[in-house]
Amino acid sequence: MSPGTAAAGAEGGRPRTPRQRALATVSALASVYPAACALDQRSPLELLVATILSAQTTDQRVNVTTPALFARMRTAADYASADPAELEELVHATGFFRAKARALIGMGQMLCQNFGGEVPDTMEGLTQLPGVGRKTANVILGVAFGKPGFPVDTHVIRLTNRLGLVRALDPVKIEAEVGRMVPPEEWTGFSLRLILHGREVCRARSPRCQVCVLEAWCPSSLLKGGRPAVPAAEHQAKAGRARASGDVGGSVTVGRVTPTDAAR
């Protein structure tokens, strides 16, 4: 059953359960946004590197930086054997360049030692890499390999809670709960579209409910007297998760230049 068909089965045409709202949201966002990665990349390795660099900067800044980097560093072995000073210079414009250079060198070394120089296509393999947590791993799985992956960043946390799909701030719990409501083939596109919708419309501090395509069934709509999630609590929870997970990678967005969730 397609998301649109399932959502249409809600009583009176309006989705009322979390699953019905999730499926209706999948269909509505797909009619508005593409599901294309905004980071310029041509391979799983380039996407992995770009995602690590996107922490606390913009996709635009990463896309300006990576052409020279990718011309110099073409394989995992190139990163593994890179001179730290040279790599720091190549990624300097993305900020936190020393930490990012260390993560890239460690990533290259582990790829060469454990994976034959290739980016693994499993969650278990990806999360062994320095600077890669579940969020970044899900991006790689979904975008690079076409495998089901539901990246959960701060926008996804905010929107899934505001829409009443979940009542949780833990990304792993949100990933699991949404995964039970939405078909696996929709996971990556749904996440990418939630991120863009969170940036463009369902903003943390000033949601634009009057132009939201989800307003009709959103229990947090300000037009119905709802109360959106408190951004401060969201960011505090996110900071703790980032420290615990070691996930260096920022958000991967669609359509327009967007700050990473680590920077917001």
MARLOMAR-72694 format. One record per residue (C-alpha): residue in three letters; x, z, y. Coordinates in steps of 0.1 Angstrom, whole numbers. Example, Ala and Ser with C-alpha at 12.3 -4.5 7.8 and 13.67 -1.06 7.14 Angstrom:
// residues 2
ala | 123 | 78 | -45
ser | 137 | 71 | -11
//
This chain:
// residues 264
met | 0 | 0 | 0
ser | 14 | -10 | 34
pro | 18 | 16 | 62
gly | -9 | -2 | 82
thr | -34 | -2 | 53
ala | -28 | 34 | 45
ala | -31 | 45 | 82
ala | -63 | 25 | 86
gly | -79 | 46 | 58
ala | -80 | 76 | 81
glu | -115 | 89 | 88
gly | -130 | 72 | 119
gly | -99 | 49 | 122
arg | -78 | 77 | 137
pro | -50 | 92 | 115
arg | -55 | 129 | 110
thr | -31 | 141 | 83
pro | 7 | 141 | 88
arg | 11 | 113 | 63
gln | -16 | 92 | 80
arg | 1 | 98 | 114
ala | 35 | 89 | 99
leu | 22 | 56 | 85
ala | 3 | 47 | 117
thr | 35 | 54 | 137
val | 56 | 32 | 115
ser | 31 | 3 | 121
ala | 27 | 10 | 158
leu | 64 | 12 | 166
ala | 72 | -19 | 145
ser | 48 | -39 | 168
val | 68 | -28 | 198
tyr | 105 | -24 | 189
pro | 130 | -43 | 168
ala | 151 | -25 | 142
ala | 185 | -38 | 151
cys | 216 | -18 | 155
ala | 230 | -18 | 191
leu | 266 | -13 | 180
asp | 285 | -45 | 177
gln | 299 | -47 | 142
arg | 305 | -72 | 114
ser | 312 | -51 | 83
pro | 305 | -16 | 69
leu | 340 | -5 | 80
glu | 334 | -17 | 116
leu | 300 | 0 | 117
leu | 315 | 33 | 103
val | 342 | 32 | 130
ala | 318 | 23 | 158
thr | 294 | 51 | 147
ile | 322 | 77 | 147
leu | 333 | 65 | 182
ser | 297 | 67 | 195
ala | 298 | 105 | 197
gln | 293 | 117 | 232
thr | 295 | 83 | 248
thr | 272 | 52 | 251
asp | 268 | 23 | 228
gln | 278 | 0 | 257
arg | 311 | 19 | 261
val | 318 | 16 | 223
asn | 310 | -21 | 224
val | 335 | -26 | 252
thr | 361 | -7 | 233
thr | 358 | -20 | 198
pro | 369 | -57 | 202
ala | 405 | -47 | 209
leu | 404 | -20 | 183
phe | 389 | -43 | 156
ala | 415 | -70 | 164
arg | 443 | -45 | 158
met | 428 | -25 | 130
arg | 412 | -47 | 104
thr | 413 | -27 | 72
ala | 411 | 9 | 60
ala | 449 | 8 | 54
asp | 454 | -1 | 91
tyr | 436 | 31 | 101
ala | 454 | 52 | 75
ser | 488 | 42 | 87
ala | 480 | 40 | 124
asp | 503 | 55 | 150
pro | 482 | 83 | 165
ala | 494 | 76 | 201
glu | 484 | 39 | 197
leu | 451 | 47 | 182
glu | 444 | 73 | 209
glu | 451 | 46 | 235
leu | 428 | 21 | 218
val | 398 | 45 | 217
his | 406 | 64 | 249
ala | 377 | 50 | 269
thr | 351 | 65 | 245
gly | 362 | 101 | 253
phe | 374 | 129 | 230
phe | 400 | 103 | 220
arg | 424 | 127 | 202
ala | 397 | 140 | 179
lys | 383 | 106 | 173
ala | 417 | 92 | 165
arg | 423 | 120 | 140
ala | 390 | 113 | 124
leu | 397 | 76 | 121
ile | 431 | 81 | 106
gly | 417 | 107 | 81
met | 388 | 83 | 73
gly | 412 | 54 | 66
gln | 434 | 76 | 44
met | 405 | 89 | 23
leu | 391 | 54 | 19
cys | 424 | 42 | 6
gln | 430 | 72 | -16
asn | 395 | 76 | -31
phe | 376 | 44 | -26
gly | 401 | 15 | -30
gly | 400 | 9 | 8
glu | 363 | 1 | 8
val | 334 | 20 | 25
pro | 314 | 37 | -2
asp | 277 | 28 | -4
thr | 265 | 62 | -15
met | 256 | 94 | 4
glu | 280 | 114 | -18
gly | 309 | 91 | -11
leu | 302 | 87 | 26
thr | 299 | 124 | 33
gln | 333 | 130 | 18
leu | 349 | 111 | 48
pro | 362 | 130 | 78
gly | 337 | 130 | 107
val | 308 | 118 | 85
gly | 277 | 139 | 79
arg | 243 | 129 | 66
lys | 232 | 113 | 99
thr | 261 | 89 | 101
ala | 259 | 83 | 63
asn | 223 | 73 | 66
val | 231 | 49 | 93
ile | 258 | 32 | 72
leu | 235 | 31 | 41
gly | 206 | 16 | 60
val | 223 | -7 | 84
ala | 254 | -18 | 65
phe | 241 | -18 | 29
gly | 203 | -22 | 33
lys | 198 | 10 | 12
pro | 171 | 35 | 21
gly | 184 | 59 | 47
phe | 166 | 80 | 74
pro | 191 | 91 | 101
val | 178 | 122 | 119
asp | 191 | 127 | 155
thr | 177 | 147 | 183
his | 152 | 120 | 192
val | 139 | 119 | 156
ile | 137 | 157 | 155
arg | 117 | 157 | 188
leu | 93 | 129 | 179
thr | 85 | 140 | 143
asn | 77 | 175 | 156
arg | 56 | 163 | 186
leu | 37 | 139 | 163
gly | 30 | 168 | 139
leu | 47 | 150 | 110
val | 69 | 181 | 104
arg | 74 | 216 | 117
ala | 111 | 219 | 114
leu | 144 | 215 | 133
asp | 166 | 211 | 102
pro | 176 | 175 | 98
val | 178 | 177 | 60
lys | 143 | 191 | 58
ile | 129 | 165 | 82
glu | 146 | 137 | 63
ala | 131 | 149 | 30
glu | 96 | 155 | 45
val | 94 | 122 | 62
gly | 108 | 105 | 32
arg | 79 | 117 | 11
met | 54 | 102 | 36
val | 70 | 69 | 44
pro | 80 | 41 | 19
pro | 118 | 40 | 14
glu | 120 | 4 | 27
glu | 108 | 16 | 61
trp | 131 | 46 | 65
thr | 159 | 30 | 85
gly | 137 | 9 | 107
phe | 115 | 38 | 114
ser | 144 | 60 | 124
leu | 159 | 34 | 147
arg | 125 | 28 | 164
leu | 118 | 65 | 168
ile | 152 | 68 | 186
leu | 144 | 40 | 210
his | 109 | 53 | 216
gly | 123 | 87 | 223
arg | 147 | 73 | 248
glu | 122 | 50 | 265
val | 89 | 68 | 263
cys | 88 | 102 | 245
arg | 115 | 117 | 266
ala | 127 | 153 | 262
arg | 117 | 166 | 296
ser | 92 | 141 | 309
pro | 73 | 123 | 282
arg | 54 | 92 | 294
cys | 23 | 98 | 274
gln | 2 | 75 | 297
val | 21 | 44 | 283
cys | 28 | 57 | 247
val | 14 | 35 | 219
leu | 12 | 67 | 198
glu | -8 | 87 | 223
ala | -42 | 82 | 205
trp | -31 | 104 | 175
cys | -3 | 125 | 190
pro | -13 | 162 | 189
ser | 13 | 169 | 217
ser | -1 | 144 | 242
leu | -1 | 158 | 277
leu | -32 | 137 | 283
lys | -50 | 160 | 258
gly | -35 | 192 | 271
gly | -8 | 193 | 245
arg | 26 | 210 | 249
pro | 57 | 190 | 240
ala | 87 | 207 | 222
val | 110 | 227 | 244
pro | 142 | 206 | 248
ala | 165 | 237 | 252
ala | 156 | 251 | 218
glu | 161 | 216 | 203
his | 195 | 212 | 218
gln | 206 | 247 | 207
ala | 196 | 240 | 172
lys | 214 | 206 | 173
ala | 246 | 221 | 185
gly | 247 | 246 | 157
arg | 240 | 218 | 132
ala | 268 | 196 | 145
arg | 293 | 225 | 142
ala | 282 | 232 | 107
ser | 281 | 196 | 94
gly | 312 | 181 | 111
asp | 293 | 149 | 118
val | 313 | 132 | 145
gly | 291 | 101 | 147
gly | 266 | 97 | 176
ser | 232 | 80 | 175
val | 228 | 44 | 166
thr | 201 | 29 | 188
val | 182 | -3 | 193
gly | 175 | -26 | 222
arg | 192 | -9 | 252
val | 222 | 12 | 260
thr | 215 | 48 | 249
pro | 235 | 80 | 251
thr | 243 | 95 | 218
asp | 223 | 125 | 207
ala | 255 | 146 | 208
ala | 256 | 139 | 246
arg | 220 | 147 | 254
//
